[in-house]
Amino acid sequence: MTVSNGNRGLLPMMEAVPSIKVQVPVWAYIVNWMFFSNVTIIFNKWLLDTAGFKYPILLTCWHLIYATIATQILARTTTLLDSRRNILVNGRLYLRTILPIGLLYSGSLICSNVVYLYLSVSFIQMLKAASPVAVLFASWSWGVAEPSLSKFINVLVIVLGVAISSFGEIQFSWIGFFFQIGGTCFEAVRVVMIQVMLSGEGLNMDPLVSLYYYAPVCAVMNFLIALVSELPRFRWDDAVNAGFGMLFLNASIAFVLNVASVFLIGKTSGLVMTLTGIFKSILLVIASVLIWSTQITFLQTVGYIIALAGLTYYSLGYDQLASLGTASLAWINEFLSMNGGNSAMRSKRAVVVGLSSLVAVMVVLELTMSERGRRMLASSWHDRHGRHGHE
């Protein structure tokens, strides 16, 4: 088709090209969040323990300085923090809500990083299963929730599982244990204060906006603590050995985790978030065993299963668990059925096969690349050939 262009004759008409919107599947947001969450924890453990940068408070301070700068840049160049415009922050709101919540957040971050010097990643994840217990007791103390016998029994099951895991820990440290409990308590009180103070003011902050306001407070708080605890013994050689590039990458990944959390919250339900968090913790325990050859006893495994079962029931409740079980059985039946040949089921089968292959690859890598795996293979080879030699 052509149109007249006055004195210049006929020109072809420019037809509007429809914009193509790329639909990102929900599972991609879930995998993205799980990946960055677990990588952040493993990276922190590696820096503080394996790489020898034994300054957890300074590392946390560096993360917060990075987050402060990054959120300021994003606020001025993107729309990710536009929701902050709905929050009128004055001196009263800052002193009564943001400052105390930021101080609690700082305490939680400090304890969560210091504990990597004393406990294994797998055992820390087992202790974190008790986090809802601390939140529940804090809610009862602040009058946010009404005490009930059923919830009390439920949290006792979680505590029992964590206690069994603790008794089964081979490299137990009381210092690390109390730092982890301290971090859990700080975080529980912070969650309840957000519910009481910010919700009471009619405010709602996503993780990125929260970081925009809390990161500067936490950075100052952490620096003051590091000034008397870690800076007097700080050596530049430790930073050089760890690598400034690795420290920058570590802070970048920790910040990207907050961005991933924002996208995940907007795409999933509370049920999916709960199940994803539990599955993420299990994967992190497995990764810890594969990377650091962490020994997990049978007693620890039993305790962790009990704690996860109690946590799942506490988070979801009987009705949701029953409906989830029914849906799972229907999915398994369709998966195993010969008639399930549609494209959606083929995709699901591909995911299951892919995950199974990933687990198999991880096992092979563990046996061939890790020191413990090579010892196991060598021992098996010598035993087998030793028997043949005697015969």
QUIZI-V347113 format. One record per run of one state. SS is the DSSP state (A for helix, B for strand, O for the rest). FROM is the first residue (numbers start at 1). TO is the last residue. If there is no record, write none. Layout:
ss->SS from->FROM to->TO
ss->SS from->FROM to->TO
This chain:
ss->O from->1 to->1
ss->B from->2 to->4
ss->O from->5 to->5
ss->A from->6 to->8
ss->O from->9 to->9
ss->B from->10 to->12
ss->O from->13 to->25
ss->A from->26 to->50
ss->O from->51 to->55
ss->A from->56 to->77
ss->O from->78 to->81
ss->A from->82 to->86
ss->O from->87 to->90
ss->A from->91 to->117
ss->O from->118 to->120
ss->A from->121 to->128
ss->O from->129 to->130
ss->A from->131 to->142
ss->O from->143 to->148
ss->A from->149 to->168
ss->O from->169 to->173
ss->A from->174 to->200
ss->O from->201 to->206
ss->A from->207 to->229
ss->O from->230 to->230
ss->A from->231 to->233
ss->O from->234 to->235
ss->A from->236 to->242
ss->O from->243 to->243
ss->A from->244 to->265
ss->O from->266 to->269
ss->A from->270 to->292
ss->O from->293 to->297
ss->A from->298 to->336
ss->O from->337 to->342
ss->A from->343 to->369
ss->O from->370 to->370
ss->A from->371 to->390
ss->O from->391 to->391
